Amino acid sequence: MLEAKFTKKLWHFTLDIQIDLDTDILVLWGPSGAGKTTILHCLAGLSNPTGGLIKLGDTVLYSSEDRINVNTRFRNVGYLFQDYALFPHLTVRKNVMYGLKCKKNSNGSLTAKNPLELLDSFGVGHLVDRYPRQLSGGEKQRVALVRALAVQPKLLLLDEPFSALDKNIKDTLRQEIKKLHHQWRIPFVLVTHDKEDAEFLGDKIISLEKGRSRDVTMQTISC
Amino acid sequence: MYFHINDWFPVLLSLRVALIALIAVACLGLPVARLLARREFHGKDVLEAAITLPLVLPPSVIGYGLLVLIGKNGLLGEALADIGTSIIFTWWSAVLASTVVAFPLMYQSAKAAFKSVDINYEKAARTLGAGEIRIFFTITLPLAWPGIIAGLVLSFARALGEFGATLMVAGNIPGQTQTIPLAIYFAVDAGDNVTARTLVAIITVFSFLVIFWVNRWAKRQNY
């Protein structure tokens, strides 16, 4: 489903990455500064690779050869930011509806699942009228996940999803993300520096150091 | 001597000039600030220095420059003459003078406000399918709003108090181009203390109320 092979020049090294992913969870694991977030940015179109190819399903998102570079807004890629980036001036309801409003205007069709129901299924349905500053870390993450999923992405990118959370809530959310992945059946690419996260969630793990991928795709047991 | 009905003219004219200048400054300053806030290019420092220049130059220098610009042989003056009009020594040139001196204040405040908006909010909106214009109006502008309001207040105050350049390009024509600062100066010059005192009181109370209200409003806008 996701096929990516690209390079990206950074000021102190060059990223060289190759991803071939079905509907699995790929974990990019490595120390900070290894270029993990940059890879997610390239997949989402938030920054441009130096060269290569990114293909999601049958759609070419980026190709240096054919000079294709699809704008982020048309890529259908969900992105969970490290600090969740919930819009602070909008309520939970408006946050999760934000993407739908954009979609409705561009295609004229409403997406299938109601994000408010999605909030309920994540156990945060009662928070719709709260503002992000009134939420706990775990609640923020659930809301951010709903917001990203509300636009029916074909790929979900998660940047250090557990780094801002306590140990006990972390375990719960790890389980939830695994469950979520089973329900949605889309490829997830998750970035982490935590070995436990990587081993628990990764169907495939790419270990990164200074942009080079070491011992690629070691299979782990999935539950 | 009493405060005559005609003495209200400078008050109304000042408000009109300052309001129109404020609209002009907002329409010009906000897009320029947004464009320059997150972009680096050759000559940006030179451009920014030029933008800020009216803030530090003596008003008489601005006045002289504007005279050259809108005078008979000036760039703008000739263009206006072609359509059979001239703004020199009319209240429109007072608007122009106020706009020029207030612009740097709007630009600086708005640029700082736009820069203070976490770039991840804009990125998140992009991954949710929002276009740049939608992002500006639904994310960037509301989040930068407190800083922009500060810029608008400063600009309005600067426009309301503009004296030197206005005197040079609009003159001191009672009932036509005489704004509050000019009226006060010439009232004092003529020994008309009643008019001077009344106008001083009006502009002081008015400015106090505006700043008081804005500060109170800004206090409530904490995310």
Interface residues (C-beta under 8 A of the other chain):
Chain A: A44 L46 T72 R73 F74 R75 V77 G78 Y79 F81 D83 A85 F87 P88 H89 Y98 G99 C102 K103 S106 Y131 R133 R147 A148 V151
Chain B: D118 N120 Y121 K123 A124 A125 R126 T127 L128 G129 A130 G131 R134 T138 I139 P142 L143 Y223
